[in-house]
């Protein structure tokens, strides 16, 4: 029988403990901004049930697929600055769901790109809170108002 990830039979170092889902989320975005793959993967549950969807990308399932995708992103060398907004948090004893907007500025660009609507799901484990899912999609653009289309008055 193969050893489970994180067991004493593997050579992986012990992961950081995240006492709250918010601590895990803070570490996730810190790793994203730094382009630090090891710090990023510390946040994720080492589970074949984890799921990640990058904006416009396919659904990635399992720890290895998720790790490979972040490795490719970080290898690009682009540095990102992420400002989070529009937070909505649903949390329970064992599960937390964070819905938010990522406002991303790529290094060297003067203004942020269009927002990304994101849902992050965290689970409370024996080793602290870990990410189970990250789903990021481009935010729909607000429809442009035609010229002269002012407010309508009913009386």
N, C-alpha and C positions, 0 to 999 in steps of 0.2 A: 504494500500500500504506500502510495506516495505521500510525503509529509505535506500537511496543510501549510499554506502561507502563514507566516507569523508564528509558527510553532517553534519550539526550542530546537527542532531538528534542522531548521534552515539557518542560513548564515545572514539573514536580513537583520539589520539593527532594529531595536525597539522603536516604534513610532512615537511621536509626540502625542500627548493626551490633550484633547480639546474638551474642556469642562462644559462648554455650551455649544449649541449649533452656531451661534454668532461668532464664537472663537474660531470654529472651523471655517466659517465663511470669510472672516478677516484673513486667515492664513491662506485661503484659496486665492483671494484677490492680490495679496502680497506676493505670492508665488507667481501669479500671472504677470504682474508688473515687473518682477525681477527676472522672469524667464527661467525660473529655477525648477527643473523637472523633479528633482528629489523632494523638494518642499511641496510641490504640487501633489505628488503622489502620496505624500504623508496624509493629506486631507481625505483621499478616497478610501472607501472600504475596499479591502482586498477580497473581492467577491466577484464571481462570474456573473452576478446579477446586476452589476452597475451599468449605467447607461449614460452616454454623452452624445449630444447633438450640437455641433458647432453651426453658426449661422450659414444656411444654405447647404449644409453638409448632410451626409447620411447618418443613420442611427448606428452608433458604435456600441457594442455590447461586450461586457467582460473587461476585466482589469487590464489585460494585455493590449486589447484594441484601444482602450482609453489612453493607456500610457504611450503607445506608439503615436497616437494622434497629437498628444501634447508635445512629444519629442519633436515631431515634424514642425509644429508651430514655433517652438522655441528655437529650432535650428535656423529659422528664417533670419534671426538676428534683429527683427523689429522689436523695438521697445514700446510698450504700451503704457499709457496712463489711463486709469479707469476711475471715473467718478460715478458713484451709484446714486440712483434716485428712485422715486415712486415705490418705496418699500411697502410690501404687504407681507406679514408674517403670520403663519398658522402654526401653532406648536402644541404638542402634547408631551406626555411622559417619554415616549420612545421615538417620536417622529416629528420633524419640523419641515415645513415647506416655506421657502422664501421666494416671493415673486418681486421682481425689481427691473429697473432699466439700467443697463450698462451704457455709459456715455464714454466712448473710447477715443482718445487722441493718440495717434501713432507718432512716435518720435520723429521730429523734423517737420511735422505738419502744424499749422497755426491754429486750426480749429477742430473740434471733435467731429467725428463721423456721425452719421445718423444713429440714433439710439438702437440698442439691441434689447429686446424683451427677453427676460431670463427667468427661468424657474430652477431653483436649486432645492434638492431634497436631501435631508440629513437624517441619519438614524443613530440612536444612542446605542452604543455597543459596550462591551466589557472594557474596552480601551478608550472610551470617550466617544464623542460625536464624530461621525464620518459621513462623507458625501456618498449618496447612492445614485443621484442623477443630477445632471446639468444639461438643461435644454435652453439654447439661445437661438433666437430668430430675429431677423430684421423687423423693427417696429414698422407698422404701416405708416405711410406718409399721410399727413393731414391733407385732405383735398384742398386744392387751390380754389380760392373764391374768385369768381369772375368779376371783372371790373364793373363798378356800378351796382353790385349786388349788396346793397346796404340792408340794414334791418327793416323788416316789414312791420308796418303799423296797422293794427286792426281797426282803428277808429279815426 
